[in-house]
Amino acid sequence: MSIIESIGAPLLTVAATLGGSRLVATRVTDRWDQVKKQHERGLSAALDFQRLYGEFVAI
């Protein structure tokens, strides 16, 4: 068995694992950013509503 054959399979396994974990991590991060943006928009809308309702009640 040559050195390339003995190192090739473990090296390929490591490379595939690292590549796959990077793809998964990227997808999770992107999804989390979307959730945060939705939350921020909802919070902003609630604050605007509260401000406008306060003005309405004051009038």
VOKE-977436 format. One record per residue (C-alpha): residue number from 1; x, y, z. Coordinates in Angstrom, 1 decimal, decimal comma. Layout:
site num: NUM; px: X; py: Y; pz: Z
...
END
This chain:
site num: 1; px: 0,0; py: 0,0; pz: 0,0
site num: 2; px: 1,5; py: 3,3; pz: -1,0
site num: 3; px: 1,5; py: 6,4; pz: 1,2
site num: 4; px: -1,1; py: 8,1; pz: -1,1
site num: 5; px: -3,6; py: 5,2; pz: -0,6
site num: 6; px: -3,1; py: 5,2; pz: 3,2
site num: 7; px: -3,5; py: 9,0; pz: 3,6
site num: 8; px: -6,1; py: 9,6; pz: 0,8
site num: 9; px: -9,2; py: 8,1; pz: 2,4
site num: 10; px: -8,8; py: 9,9; pz: 5,8
site num: 11; px: -7,9; py: 13,1; pz: 4,1
site num: 12; px: -10,9; py: 12,9; pz: 1,8
site num: 13; px: -13,1; py: 12,2; pz: 4,9
site num: 14; px: -11,8; py: 15,2; pz: 6,7
site num: 15; px: -12,2; py: 17,4; pz: 3,7
site num: 16; px: -15,8; py: 16,3; pz: 3,1
site num: 17; px: -16,7; py: 16,7; pz: 6,8
site num: 18; px: -15,2; py: 20,3; pz: 6,9
site num: 19; px: -17,0; py: 21,2; pz: 3,7
site num: 20; px: -20,3; py: 19,9; pz: 4,8
site num: 21; px: -20,1; py: 21,5; pz: 8,2
site num: 22; px: -19,3; py: 24,8; pz: 6,5
site num: 23; px: -22,4; py: 24,6; pz: 4,4
site num: 24; px: -24,6; py: 23,7; pz: 7,4
site num: 25; px: -23,1; py: 26,5; pz: 9,5
site num: 26; px: -23,7; py: 29,0; pz: 6,7
site num: 27; px: -27,3; py: 28,0; pz: 6,3
site num: 28; px: -27,9; py: 28,1; pz: 10,0
site num: 29; px: -26,3; py: 31,6; pz: 10,2
site num: 30; px: -28,3; py: 32,9; pz: 7,3
site num: 31; px: -31,6; py: 31,6; pz: 8,8
site num: 32; px: -30,7; py: 33,1; pz: 12,2
site num: 33; px: -30,1; py: 36,5; pz: 10,5
site num: 34; px: -33,5; py: 36,3; pz: 8,8
site num: 35; px: -35,2; py: 35,6; pz: 12,1
site num: 36; px: -33,4; py: 38,5; pz: 13,8
site num: 37; px: -34,4; py: 40,9; pz: 11,0
site num: 38; px: -38,1; py: 39,7; pz: 11,3
site num: 39; px: -38,0; py: 40,3; pz: 15,0
site num: 40; px: -36,4; py: 43,7; pz: 14,6
site num: 41; px: -39,1; py: 44,7; pz: 12,0
site num: 42; px: -41,8; py: 43,5; pz: 14,3
site num: 43; px: -40,4; py: 45,4; pz: 17,2
site num: 44; px: -40,1; py: 48,5; pz: 15,1
site num: 45; px: -43,7; py: 48,2; pz: 14,0
site num: 46; px: -44,9; py: 47,8; pz: 17,6
site num: 47; px: -43,0; py: 50,9; pz: 18,7
site num: 48; px: -44,4; py: 52,9; pz: 15,8
site num: 49; px: -47,9; py: 51,7; pz: 16,6
site num: 50; px: -47,4; py: 52,6; pz: 20,3
site num: 51; px: -46,2; py: 56,0; pz: 19,4
site num: 52; px: -49,0; py: 56,7; pz: 17,0
site num: 53; px: -51,6; py: 55,3; pz: 19,4
site num: 54; px: -50,3; py: 57,6; pz: 22,1
site num: 55; px: -50,6; py: 60,6; pz: 19,8
site num: 56; px: -54,2; py: 59,5; pz: 18,9
site num: 57; px: -55,2; py: 59,1; pz: 22,6
site num: 58; px: -53,6; py: 62,5; pz: 23,4
site num: 59; px: -55,7; py: 64,2; pz: 20,7
END
